[in-house]
Amino acid sequence: MARPNIRNSSDILKLLNRTIEDLKADKIDNARAKTIIYACNTAGQIIKNLELEKRLEELEEVAEGRR
């Protein structure tokens, strides 16, 4: 399996789908699939937090502009 470049939730979904297909086709074992799924979950949380942080910064900029 090539190293994926994960930048957003769509990339995570693609990797999860590929992992499931590889698992069903016996191309990877359960332990590797679990590791990939765990990494996807972690990456998803990081992406979510970064997106929330960006939105908060934008709202703070708007709020400061109104003062």
N, C-alpha and C positions, 0 to 999 in steps of 0.2 A: 504494500500500500504506500503510495507516494505521500510525502509530508504535505498536509493541507495548509493553506494560508487562510486563517480565520480572521475576518475583519468585521463581520456583522452577523446578525441572527440568521440570515439566509445561508451564510457559509456553514454555520453550525447545523442547520437543518439538512443541508446537502451531505455533510459528513455523517450525520446520524443515519440518514437514509442509506448511504453507501455501506456503513457499518452493518446495518440490519441485513442488507442484501448479501454482503460478504459472509455474515454469520449463517444465514440460511443456506448459502451455497457451500458451506464448510471451508471457506477460504481463510477464515480466522477462527480461533478458539474462543470459548466463553470468557476466559480471563482477559484476553486482549480486547474483546468487545466491551467488557465492563470498564476497563481502563480508558478506552476511547470515550465511552459515554460519560464517565466521571469527568474527564477533561473537558468535554463539551458543556457539561453542567457548570463547571467552574468558569469557563470562558463566557458562557451566557450570563452568569451573574456579574462578571466584570464588565461586559459590554452594557448590561442594563444599568449598572452603577455609573459608568462613564456617561451614558446618555442622560441619565437623571441629573448628574452634576452639570452637564452642559446646559440643560434646560433651566436649572436653577440659576446658573450664572446669567443667562439671558434675561430671566425674570428680574433678577437683582439689578441688572443694567437698566431695564425699563423703569423699575421702581425708583432708582436713583435719578433718572432723568426727569421724573415728575416732581421731585422735591424742589 
